[in-house]
Amino acid sequence: MPDHVRTSPVPLEKLNINLRIGTLLFDLLLDAGFFPLPVAGGPGKHSHYAYELQCFVAGSGMLYVDRRAEGVPLRSPSVHLIGPGCYHTFVSDPNDPLRRFYIQFLFREDGGASDMQFPLPEATRIRDTLAQTGYAELPDPDPVLALAERIKDEFTRAEVGYYAEIQSLFVQLIVRLVRALRPEQGDYPLPARNGDDLRTRTIEIYLNDGQTHPTVEGLAALLNVSTKQAGRIIRRFYGVSFKQKLHERRLEVAKHHLLDGSLPIAHIAERVGYSSERAFVRWFAKRTGVTPAQFRKTSIPTQIV
């Protein structure tokens, strides 16, 4: 869709778009300038209280920043970050008029509601990189421009989940911006799973292993706890006893094999831990209201030859 007919279905200046990167809370300030417009001439030298990402997509001119005696040649495409309080102005070449769009944003520390799993050094480096930048031209504008286009598409299409997608894309845009300003390795560890996370994974792998007949003693040995503690852990995570959880697992395995249709019922009984087919049939009927044979007959569609 051509830029001059692209519009947002919502007034951008009224949107409250916040996003979090660890301890940093970003506030996006958008208006109609988020969509490219021709620029015949720039305003007088001025500054903003927010960060401003100036994106030039066509034309040429000059950008004058703060106390620099010489201007910065504007080429297209190019992306320029201008920090808060940094005075600037741009002049368009009348023979090659500029077209640009811009994004403004603020950020602040919000440690009281921070993401506890987010690496603090990463948030610190993002904060410091932005705070130390008065003016910078990105060496490669393409990643930021591509993300901006995807954000505009989300605004114009307004499909289900577009606010979440816009937040996600803006986070990527900030990260791309910081990487361009501070190209270095992230020499800090990623968050590790805590003990509870590892326990639930161990429990589910153990219970879903179709080649074994789980016991509370076996689970306790894997978790390196007593059988009583293993039972408490199961109840804390799943809200049922180990025996109830085991019955749930056996029932699902039995249904799977019955629907598959390839195993005799006696073999399915063995698979779920019953040495007696009769005991398995009674147990299955008590929990489902039908026998295994009836379940198989009513659940598998009849093939018409």
C-alpha positions in Angstrom: 0.0 0.0 0.0 1.5 3.4 -0.9 2.6 5.5 2.0 0.3 8.4 1.3 -2.8 6.3 1.7 -1.7 4.3 4.7 -3.5 5.2 7.9 -4.0 3.8 11.3 -7.6 2.7 12.4 -6.9 4.4 15.8 -5.6 7.9 16.6 -1.9 7.2 17.4 -1.4 10.1 19.7 -4.0 8.7 22.1 -2.5 5.3 22.3 -0.9 4.2 25.5 1.8 1.8 24.4 4.1 0.6 27.1 6.6 -2.2 27.0 9.1 -3.7 29.5 12.7 -4.7 29.0 13.7 -6.0 32.5 13.8 -3.1 34.9 13.2 -0.6 32.1 9.7 0.6 31.3 9.4 2.2 27.8 6.6 4.6 26.8 6.0 5.0 23.0 4.9 8.4 21.8 3.4 8.1 18.4 1.4 10.5 16.1 0.6 10.9 12.4 4.4 11.4 11.9 4.8 7.6 12.3 3.8 7.3 8.6 6.1 8.9 6.0 5.3 12.4 4.9 7.2 14.8 2.5 9.4 17.4 4.1 9.8 20.6 2.2 11.9 22.2 4.9 12.8 21.6 8.4 11.7 23.5 11.5 14.0 25.8 13.4 16.5 24.3 15.7 14.6 22.6 18.5 14.8 19.8 21.1 12.4 17.3 22.6 12.0 15.8 26.1 11.9 12.3 24.5 14.2 10.2 22.4 13.5 10.7 18.7 14.2 8.2 16.0 14.2 10.1 12.7 13.9 7.7 9.7 14.5 9.2 6.3 13.1 7.0 3.5 13.6 9.3 0.5 15.3 12.4 -0.6 18.4 14.2 0.7 19.4 17.2 2.8 21.3 18.3 5.8 20.9 17.7 9.5 22.3 20.2 12.0 22.8 18.8 15.5 23.5 20.7 18.8 26.8 22.7 18.6 28.3 21.0 15.6 29.5 23.6 13.2 29.1 21.3 10.2 25.9 19.7 9.2 25.4 15.9 8.8 24.5 15.0 5.2 21.2 13.3 5.1 20.9 10.3 2.8 18.1 7.9 2.2 17.5 5.5 3.7 19.0 6.4 7.0 18.1 6.3 10.7 19.2 8.9 13.3 18.7 8.7 17.0 18.4 12.1 18.7 18.5 12.2 22.5 16.4 14.3 24.9 17.5 18.0 25.0 19.6 17.7 21.9 18.9 20.7 19.6 18.6 19.9 16.0 17.1 20.9 12.7 17.1 19.5 9.2 17.0 21.1 5.8 15.6 19.4 2.8 17.1 19.6 -0.7 14.5 21.3 -2.8 15.6 19.3 -5.8 15.4 16.0 -3.9 12.8 16.5 -1.1 13.0 14.5 2.0 10.4 12.0 3.2 10.6 10.8 6.7 8.8 9.3 9.6 9.7 9.4 13.3 9.3 7.5 16.5 9.5 9.1 20.0 10.0 7.2 23.2 10.8 7.6 26.9 12.1 5.1 29.4 12.6 4.9 33.1 13.7 2.5 35.7 10.9 0.5 37.2 12.6 -1.8 39.6 9.6 -2.3 41.8 7.8 -4.3 39.2 10.7 -5.7 37.3 11.0 -9.0 35.6 12.8 -11.1 38.2 14.1 -13.5 35.6 15.5 -10.9 33.3 19.3 -10.5 33.3 20.0 -7.2 35.2 23.2 -6.6 33.2 21.2 -6.6 29.9 18.8 -3.9 31.2 21.7 -1.9 32.5 23.6 -1.9 29.2 20.4 -0.9 27.3 19.8 1.9 29.8 23.4 3.1 29.7 23.7 3.0 25.9 20.6 5.1 25.4 21.5 7.5 28.2 24.9 8.2 26.8 23.7 8.9 23.3 23.1 12.5 22.4 23.1 11.9 18.6 24.0 8.9 16.5 23.4 7.7 12.9 22.9 4.0 12.7 25.5 2.4 10.4 22.8 0.0 9.0 19.3 1.4 8.9 17.6 -1.7 7.3 16.8 -3.7 10.5 15.1 -0.8 12.2 13.2 0.3 9.1 12.0 -3.3 8.5 10.7 -3.6 12.0 9.0 -0.2 11.7 7.2 -1.4 8.5 6.0 -4.5 10.3 4.6 -2.3 13.1 2.8 -0.1 10.6 1.3 -3.2 9.0 0.0 -4.3 12.5 -1.7 -0.9 12.9 -3.3 -0.9 9.5 -4.5 -4.5 9.7 -5.6 -4.4 13.3 -5.9 -8.2 13.7 -6.5 -10.1 16.9 -3.4 -9.8 19.1 -2.0 -6.8 17.3 -1.3 -4.8 20.5 0.9 -7.7 21.8 2.6 -8.0 18.4 3.3 -4.2 18.3 4.8 -4.4 21.8 7.0 -7.3 20.7 8.1 -5.6 17.6 9.0 -2.4 19.5 11.1 -4.4 21.9 13.0 -5.9 18.9 13.4 -2.4 17.5 14.9 -1.1 20.8 17.3 -4.0 20.9 18.3 -3.5 17.3 18.9 0.2 18.0 21.1 -0.6 21.0 23.1 -3.2 19.2 23.8 -0.7 16.4 25.0 1.8 19.0 26.9 -0.6 21.1 28.1 -3.7 19.1 29.5 -6.0 21.7 29.0 -9.5 23.1 26.4 -10.0 25.9 28.9 -11.5 28.4 26.4 -12.4 31.0 24.5 -15.6 31.7 20.9 -16.3 30.8 18.4 -17.1 33.6 18.5 -20.7 34.8 15.5 -22.7 35.8 14.9 -23.0 39.5 14.5 -26.2 41.4 10.7 -26.3 41.0 10.9 -25.9 37.2 13.3 -28.8 37.0 11.2 -30.9 39.3 8.0 -30.5 37.2 10.0 -31.5 34.1 11.4 -34.5 35.8 8.0 -35.6 37.0 6.3 -35.3 33.7 9.1 -37.1 31.8 8.8 -39.9 34.4 5.0 -40.2 34.3 4.8 -40.0 30.5 7.4 -42.7 29.9 5.3 -45.4 28.3 8.0 -48.1 28.9 7.8 -48.0 32.7 5.2 -48.4 35.4 5.7 -45.4 37.6 5.8 -45.7 41.4 6.1 -43.1 44.1 9.3 -44.8 45.2 10.8 -44.4 41.7 9.8 -40.8 41.5 11.2 -40.1 45.0 14.6 -41.6 43.9 14.7 -39.3 40.8 13.9 -36.2 42.8 16.3 -37.3 45.6 13.6 -36.9 48.3 11.6 -39.2 50.5 8.4 -40.8 49.3 6.4 -38.6 51.6 8.0 -35.5 50.1 7.5 -36.8 46.6 3.7 -37.1 47.4 3.7 -33.5 48.7 5.4 -32.2 45.6 2.9 -33.9 43.3 0.0 -32.4 45.3 1.5 -29.0 45.3 2.0 -28.9 41.5 -1.0 -30.9 40.4 -3.5 -30.6 43.2 -3.9 -34.4 43.4 -2.2 -37.3 45.1 0.4 -39.4 43.3 -2.1 -42.3 43.0 -4.7 -40.0 41.4 -2.1 -38.6 39.0 -1.0 -42.1 38.1 -4.6 -43.1 37.4 -5.0 -40.0 35.1 -1.9 -41.0 33.2 -2.9 -44.6 32.9 -6.4 -43.7 31.7 -5.0 -41.5 28.9 -2.5 -44.2 27.8 -5.2 -46.8 27.8 -7.5 -44.6 25.7 -4.7 -43.9 23.2 -4.0 -47.6 22.7 -7.7 -48.4 22.4 -8.2 -45.7 19.8 -5.1 -46.9 17.9 -6.9 -50.3 17.6 -3.8 -52.4 17.0 -3.3 -53.9 20.5 -5.5 -56.5 22.2 -7.1 -55.3 25.4 -5.0 -57.8 27.5 -1.8 -56.2 26.1 -3.1 -52.7 26.8 -3.8 -53.8 30.4 -0.2 -54.8 30.8 1.0 -51.5 29.3 -0.8 -49.5 32.0 0.3 -51.7 34.9 -2.4 -54.4 35.2 -1.5 -58.0 35.2 -5.2 -59.0 35.0 -7.4 -58.0 32.1 -10.5 -58.4 34.3 -9.1 -55.9 36.8 -8.2 -53.5 34.0 -11.8 -53.7 32.6 -13.3 -53.0 36.0 -11.0 -50.1 36.6 -11.6 -48.6 33.1 -15.4 -49.0 33.3 -15.4 -47.3 36.8 -13.7 -44.2 35.4 -15.4 -43.9 32.0 -18.8 -45.6 32.4 -18.0 -48.0 29.5 -15.8 -51.1 29.1 -12.6 -50.9 27.0 -14.3 -52.8 24.2 -17.3 -50.5 24.2 -15.0 -47.4 24.2 -13.1 -48.8 21.3 -16.2 -49.7 19.3 -17.9 -46.3 19.8 -14.8 -44.1 19.4 -13.3 -45.6 16.2 -15.2 -44.6 13.1 -16.5 -47.5 11.0 -14.6 -47.7 7.7 -16.9 -48.0 4.6 -15.4 -50.1 1.9 
